[in-house]
Structures are given as C-alpha cells and as structure tokens.
Amino acid sequence: MRREIMGITLLAAILGQPVLAQTTAKDVSKKTGEAWDTVRSYTVEKKDDAVAYGKKLVRQTDREIGALDKRAAKASEEAKAQFQNDAKELRAKRAEAAKKLDQMGKSSSAAWDEAKNGFADAYKDLHDAYDRAAKKLK
C-alpha cells in the first residue's frame, strides 16, 4: 500500500495531477502509461521540453529505486538476495533509458520519432522492472 501511495504521489507530481485518497494501483499503472504517452506525443519542436521531462522521469525512478534498496536492506536474507538480482536488472534498464534519453537529446529532426519512441519504450521497460521488483518486496 505504501509503495502504491508513493507511486501515485510520484506520478501525480510528474503529471501535475492532484492526489486523491481513493487512488488505486490501477490508477498508478494508468498514470505510468500516460507518462509514456506524454513522451511519445512531443514534437521535434518541443525536443528540449521532452528531454527535460525524460530527465525528470528518470530522476524520479532513481529515487524510487533508492527507496526500494532501503526496504530491501530491512528485509529477510532471501528477499535481499532476490532484490540483488532485481537491482542488476534495474541498473541495466536504467542505463538503457539514460542512453535512449541521450540519443533523444542529440537526435535530428529526421530521427526524432525513432529516438523519442526508443526512450519511451526504455522508460516503460524500466518502470515495469521497478514494479516487478517492488511487488517482490511486499
């Protein structure tokens, strides 16, 4: 429940939405999808805004991963070991998202759609990996 509230608060802040007490995990997934769609909706003329938004998404995910790491430190030995495996995947997905974000920032107008979609997909993969790891630490 606490992770859901953190995720809801995160996504509400990113999307400029108010946080409602009755928000559910389904709402969090919807908001993550909306963040993904938002990245995909940027035009090349708004490239700087898209890159800034992407950086904000990645930084927030970094904070979420840090919070998971703290939770894992307090968990059972089995959960800690599992999280170490999940953390490897998260680091790899985070590196890929950062790489795609960098490519998006450097892309030409001809390569814009491919670059922004590449980042949007990498971000979604990162957030999906985060969700899987967080569920295991419940």
C-alpha positions as CSV (number, residue, x, y, z in Angstrom):
1,M,0.0,0.0,0.0
2,R,2.8,2.4,0.9
3,R,4.5,1.8,-2.5
4,E,1.2,2.5,-4.2
5,I,0.9,5.8,-2.4
6,M,4.5,6.7,-3.3
7,G,3.9,5.8,-6.9
8,I,0.6,7.7,-7.0
9,T,2.3,10.8,-5.5
10,L,5.2,10.5,-7.9
11,L,3.0,10.2,-11.0
12,A,0.7,12.9,-9.7
13,A,3.6,15.3,-9.3
14,I,5.0,14.4,-12.7
15,L,1.7,14.8,-14.4
16,G,0.6,17.8,-12.4
17,Q,-2.4,15.9,-11.1
18,P,-3.9,16.2,-7.5
19,V,-3.5,13.1,-5.3
20,L,-6.8,11.6,-4.3
21,A,-7.2,9.3,-1.3
22,Q,-9.1,6.7,-3.3
23,T,-6.4,6.3,-6.0
24,T,-5.7,2.6,-6.7
25,A,-2.8,0.6,-8.2
26,K,-4.8,0.5,-11.4
27,D,-4.6,4.3,-11.4
28,V,-0.8,4.2,-10.9
29,S,-0.5,1.9,-14.0
30,K,-2.7,4.3,-15.9
31,K,-0.6,7.3,-14.9
32,T,2.6,5.5,-15.9
33,G,1.1,4.8,-19.2
34,E,0.1,8.4,-19.5
35,A,3.7,9.5,-18.8
36,W,4.8,7.1,-21.5
37,D,2.2,8.5,-23.9
38,T,3.3,12.1,-23.0
39,V,6.9,11.4,-24.1
40,R,5.6,9.9,-27.3
41,S,3.4,13.0,-28.0
42,Y,6.3,15.5,-28.1
43,T,7.1,17.0,-31.5
44,V,10.7,17.8,-32.6
45,E,10.0,21.5,-32.0
46,K,9.5,20.6,-28.3
47,K,12.6,18.4,-28.1
48,D,14.1,20.4,-25.2
49,D,10.9,20.0,-23.2
50,A,10.8,16.3,-24.0
51,V,14.3,15.8,-22.8
52,A,13.7,17.8,-19.6
53,Y,10.5,15.7,-19.0
54,G,12.5,12.5,-19.6
55,K,15.2,13.5,-17.2
56,K,12.5,14.2,-14.6
57,L,11.1,10.7,-15.1
58,V,14.5,9.0,-14.8
59,R,15.4,11.0,-11.7
60,Q,12.2,10.1,-10.0
61,T,12.7,6.5,-10.9
62,D,16.2,6.7,-9.4
63,R,14.6,7.9,-6.1
64,E,12.1,5.1,-6.2
65,I,14.8,2.5,-6.8
66,G,16.7,4.1,-3.8
67,A,13.7,3.7,-1.6
68,L,13.4,0.0,-2.7
69,D,17.0,-0.5,-1.9
70,K,16.4,0.8,1.7
71,R,13.4,-1.5,2.0
72,A,15.4,-4.5,0.8
73,A,18.1,-3.7,3.4
74,K,15.5,-4.3,6.1
75,A,14.1,-7.4,4.5
76,S,14.8,-11.1,5.1
77,E,18.1,-12.5,3.7
78,E,16.1,-14.3,1.0
79,A,14.4,-11.1,-0.1
80,K,17.7,-9.2,0.0
81,A,19.3,-11.8,-2.3
82,Q,16.3,-11.6,-4.7
83,F,16.5,-7.9,-4.7
84,Q,20.2,-8.0,-5.7
85,N,19.2,-9.9,-8.8
86,D,16.4,-7.4,-9.5
87,A,18.7,-4.5,-8.8
88,K,21.0,-5.7,-11.6
89,E,18.1,-5.7,-14.0
90,L,17.0,-2.2,-12.7
91,R,20.6,-0.8,-13.3
92,A,20.7,-2.3,-16.8
93,K,17.2,-0.9,-17.6
94,R,18.1,2.5,-16.1
95,A,21.3,2.6,-18.2
96,E,19.4,1.8,-21.3
97,A,16.8,4.5,-20.5
98,A,19.6,7.1,-19.9
99,K,21.3,6.1,-23.2
100,K,18.0,6.4,-25.1
101,L,17.3,9.8,-23.4
102,D,20.8,11.0,-24.5
103,Q,20.1,9.8,-28.1
104,M,16.8,11.6,-28.0
105,G,18.5,14.8,-26.9
106,K,21.0,14.5,-29.8
107,S,18.6,13.4,-32.5
108,S,18.0,15.2,-35.7
109,S,14.5,16.1,-36.8
110,A,14.7,13.1,-39.2
111,A,15.4,10.7,-36.4
112,W,13.2,12.3,-33.8
113,D,10.3,9.9,-33.8
114,E,12.6,6.9,-33.6
115,A,14.6,8.5,-30.8
116,K,11.6,9.6,-28.7
117,N,9.9,6.2,-29.1
118,G,13.1,4.5,-28.1
119,F,13.2,6.5,-24.9
120,A,9.5,6.0,-24.2
121,D,9.9,2.2,-24.6
122,A,13.1,2.1,-22.5
123,Y,11.4,4.2,-19.7
124,K,8.4,1.8,-19.8
125,D,10.7,-1.2,-19.5
126,L,12.5,0.5,-16.6
127,H,9.3,1.2,-14.8
128,D,7.9,-2.3,-15.4
129,A,11.1,-3.8,-13.9
130,Y,10.7,-1.5,-10.9
131,D,7.1,-2.6,-10.4
132,R,8.1,-6.3,-10.5
133,A,10.9,-5.7,-8.0
134,A,8.7,-3.7,-5.7
135,K,6.0,-6.4,-5.7
136,K,8.6,-9.0,-4.6
137,L,9.5,-6.8,-1.6
138,K,6.0,-6.6,-0.2
